[in-house]
Amino acid sequence: MVRKLAATLCAAALVFISPKARAIDVAPGDYVIMPPGTNIGLLYFQSATSNKLTLPGTAKVPNSRLDTSVVVLRGLSYSQVAGIPLLVQAVLPMGRISTARIGGVNQGVSDGIGDLTLGASLWPVSPSNPETGTTLGLTAFVTAPTGRYDSADISLGKGTWTITPQAGLIQGLGGGFFIDATLDAAFTVGHTEGGARISVDPAYQAQVALRKQFTQQTSFAVGYSGQFGGDQKVNGVKTGLKTRRDQVRLYGNTFVLPGLQLQAMVGRDLYAEGGFKTGFVGEIRLLKVF
């Protein structure tokens, strides 16, 4: 049970872009509507470091650290259905957990491929003038337990299904400024491990960013992500672990070649409870329009 608790704590820190997380992260501009027939391929490189672990209601657990490196493949395809914009996508992470230590004890890890996430988006509201108009998109994500998973180790795979509906809003403010905001709720299917029933309450994530679009090719944004809920239970009894963190992020992107965009992101947790507090997360994203 102690080993499983440790694995759960470390898994809670892998929450930025890996689909094994209980929420789905987005970048500013992700809910911009693209023309039908547009296909996009994305490649993410992310590194995160955490050296502070706090259990609910207790002080910091000393000599604890989690270092991860993740690569994510993502494909997008835009079309229309009954005149409404439609997007289908697939996301597949893979990565390495280089350090996983709790209270001075190194934990077992299972590196490799994570869980596959499939998503479909519709835009019931699209603006006639994006500079000052409102864009509203609705997405359903399904994450399947396809990744490598070992209940005794810290794994990129989650070992169960998660369904995550998400709403995304873009509000044009004029002068090249935009508000990007999303809200989602993750529903994880309970499962049995070693005769114990593992369940997780719904977890919620709110994300908001102020984006300045300098040109059609270049933008900068400052954003916030808050995660809430997700109380974990074993045989119906709360373990004290949950999803609670506040994170700030900075984004910058530009098209370095026609159809090829480079984006950089840096962030850190301002507050975290019931898991690791991320001291630094950095990400490079390559986007290719086909």
Secondary structure, 3 states (H helix, E strand, C coil): CHHHHHHHHHHCCCCCCCCCCCCCCCCCCCCCCCCCCCEEEEEEEEEEEEEEEECCCCCEECCCEEEEEEEEEEEEEEEEECCEEEEEEEEEEEEEEEEEEECCEECCEECEECCEEEEEEEEEECCCCCCCCEEEEEEEEEEECCCCCCCCCEECCCCCCEEEEEEEEEEEEECCEEEEEEEEEEEECCEEECCEEEEECCEEEEEEEEEEECCCCEEEEEEEEEEEECCEEECCEECCCCCEEEEEEEEEEEEEECCEEEEEEEEEEEEEECEEEEEEEEEEEEEEEC
